[in-house]
Amino acid sequence: MTNWEDELQEYSYLWEDDHWVILSRYDPEIQRTRSLIFDTSTGMALIIENNELAEILKSEMKRRGCRVMDPDSLDLNEFSFDFEDQDS
């Protein structure tokens, strides 16, 4: 296994549990989409400090059928979303 395969294995719960999604929103100021990995059962984001790993995880989540959602489509008014740390 490669290092990324090992890492993916450690994070396999992201696509094995159906409450993990990718929240995604277009940011017109920077003219690109920002996204983050989000647990809909707890209302918490998973912050991955390694940007390359974060992108690989989001790609793998999409490949395995995880939902990509706009934060506005969730009924999570009590949560505030900061997309600054998790660019896509």
ZAZA-112973 format. One record per residue: residue number from 1; residue in three letters; x, y, z of N, C-alpha, C in turn. Coordinates in steps of 0.02 Angstrom, whole numbers. Example, Ala and Ser with C-alpha at 12.3 -4.5 7.8 and 13.67 -1.06 7.14 Angstrom:
BEGIN
> n_res_n.c1_n.c2_n.c3_ca.c1_ca.c2_ca.c3_c.c1_c.c2_c.c3
> 1_ALA_660_-284_390_615_-225_390_660_-165_390
> 2_SER_642_-112_354_684_-53_357_645_2_394
end
This chain:
BEGIN
> n_res_n.c1_n.c2_n.c3_ca.c1_ca.c2_ca.c3_c.c1_c.c2_c.c3
> 1_MET_41_-60_0_0_0_0_44_63_0
> 2_THR_18_114_-33_54_178_-32_34_215_31
> 3_ASN_70_269_45_52_310_103_-19_335_100
> 4_TRP_-42_356_40_-110_381_34_-161_326_45
> 5_GLU_-146_266_23_-191_210_35_-198_196_110
> 6_ASP_-142_201_146_-144_193_218_-188_247_250
> 7_GLU_-178_309_227_-217_365_254_-291_355_238
> 8_LEU_-306_335_177_-376_324_158_-408_272_203
> 9_GLN_-371_220_217_-397_167_261_-415_195_330
> 10_GLU_-373_239_356_-386_270_422_-450_312_422
> 11_TYR_-467_340_365_-525_384_360_-585_349_327
> 12_SER_-584_284_321_-638_248_285_-706_258_316
> 13_TYR_-709_278_380_-774_291_411_-811_347_376
> 14_LEU_-775_390_340_-808_446_304_-856_421_252
> 15_TRP_-841_366_218_-887_340_167_-925_278_191
> 16_GLU_-907_252_249_-943_195_277_-1003_217_318
> 17_ASP_-1000_277_348_-1055_305_387_-1092_356_344
> 18_ASP_-1157_351_339_-1194_394_293_-1205_465_318
> 19_HIS_-1182_482_377_-1193_550_402_-1136_598_384
> 20_TRP_-1083_573_351_-1030_617_328_-1046_642_258
> 21_VAL_-1041_707_247_-1054_738_182_-998_788_167
> 22_ILE_-998_812_106_-955_868_87_-1000_928_78
> 23_LEU_-989_979_118_-1025_1042_109_-985_1084_60
> 24_SER_-1019_1110_10_-985_1145_-44_-1024_1207_-63
> 25_ARG_-987_1261_-73_-1019_1324_-92_-971_1364_-136
> 26_TYR_-999_1395_-189_-960_1438_-232_-948_1504_-197
> 27_ASP_-886_1528_-199_-868_1591_-168_-853_1641_-225
> 28_PRO_-898_1687_-238_-887_1733_-294_-828_1780_-285
> 29_GLU_-808_1793_-223_-751_1837_-212_-686_1808_-240
> 30_ILE_-678_1743_-232_-617_1711_-258_-630_1671_-321
> 31_GLN_-693_1670_-342_-715_1637_-403_-697_1563_-405
> 32_ARG_-711_1529_-350_-702_1457_-347_-744_1427_-292
> 33_THR_-749_1362_-292_-789_1327_-242_-747_1310_-181
> 34_ARG_-777_1320_-124_-745_1300_-61_-786_1242_-33
> 35_SER_-752_1196_1_-789_1140_29_-756_1116_93
> 36_LEU_-795_1078_132_-769_1047_193_-806_982_206
> 37_ILE_-774_938_243_-804_875_262_-842_886_327
> 38_PHE_-906_864_328_-951_883_382_-990_822_406
> 39_ASP_-997_817_471_-1035_763_503_-1105_790_519
> 40_THR_-1156_766_483_-1224_792_493_-1254_769_559
> 41_SER_-1226_717_590_-1253_694_654_-1229_736_713
> 42_THR_-1171_767_707_-1144_807_762_-1142_882_746
> 43_GLY_-1146_899_682_-1140_969_662_-1069_994_664
> 44_MET_-1020_948_661_-950_967_664_-914_953_599
> 45_ALA_-868_997_581_-827_988_522_-764_948_541
> 46_LEU_-740_910_493_-676_875_501_-623_917_467
> 47_ILE_-578_945_505_-526_988_478_-464_945_465
> 48_ILE_-443_943_403_-383_907_382_-331_960_367
> 49_GLU_-277_961_404_-226_1013_395_-184_1003_333
> 50_ASN_-178_943_310_-140_929_249_-187_938_190
> 51_ASN_-179_991_151_-224_1007_96_-227_952_44
> 52_GLU_-170_921_30_-169_867_-19_-211_808_5
> 53_LEU_-204_790_68_-244_736_96_-318_754_96
> 54_ALA_-334_815_113_-404_837_114_-435_829_45
> 55_GLU_-399_848_-7_-424_841_-76_-433_768_-95
> 56_ILE_-385_726_-76_-390_655_-90_-450_624_-55
> 57_LEU_-460_643_9_-517_617_46_-583_639_15
> 58_LYS_-588_702_-5_-651_726_-36_-663_690_-102
> 59_SER_-610_679_-141_-617_642_-204_-640_570_-191
> 60_GLU_-611_539_-141_-630_470_-125_-702_467_-99
> 61_MET_-722_516_-59_-791_518_-35_-839_524_-94
> 62_LYS_-824_567_-142_-867_575_-201_-868_509_-241
> 63_ARG_-810_479_-250_-806_417_-287_-848_362_-256
> 64_ARG_-852_363_-190_-889_311_-154_-961_331_-141
> 65_GLY_-984_386_-171_-1054_404_-168_-1077_448_-111
> 66_CYS_-1031_478_-75_-1051_523_-21_-1085_585_-51
> 67_ARG_-1131_612_-14_-1168_670_-38_-1125_733_-36
> 68_VAL_-1135_775_-87_-1106_842_-89_-1166_890_-84
> 69_MET_-1165_932_-34_-1223_973_-19_-1204_1046_-9
> 70_ASP_-1251_1089_-25_-1245_1160_-7_-1264_1165_67
> 71_PRO_-1227_1202_107_-1245_1209_178_-1316_1234_188
> 72_ASP_-1341_1274_142_-1408_1301_148_-1461_1247_141
> 73_SER_-1444_1190_112_-1493_1136_103_-1504_1097_167
> 74_LEU_-1461_1106_216_-1468_1073_281_-1505_1118_329
> 75_ASP_-1543_1089_373_-1578_1128_424_-1534_1133_486
> 76_LEU_-1480_1171_480_-1431_1177_534_-1421_1250_552
> 77_ASN_-1474_1284_565_-1470_1356_579_-1426_1373_639
> 78_GLU_-1418_1326_685_-1379_1341_744_-1303_1337_731
> 79_PHE_-1284_1313_673_-1213_1307_657_-1190_1363_612
> 80_SER_-1129_1384_620_-1098_1434_578_-1043_1400_538
> 81_PHE_-1039_1413_473_-991_1380_431_-937_1428_409
> 82_ASP_-875_1409_422_-818_1448_400_-780_1407_350
> 83_PHE_-783_1427_287_-751_1389_234_-679_1412_222
> 84_GLU_-655_1457_262_-588_1485_251_-533_1433_256
> 85_ASP_-540_1384_300_-486_1337_314_-484_1277_267
> 86_GLN_-540_1260_234_-544_1200_194_-560_1217_122
> 87_ASP_-514_1245_86_-525_1261_16_-528_1196_-25
> 88_SER_-561_1201_-82_-560_1143_-127_-537_1165_-195
end
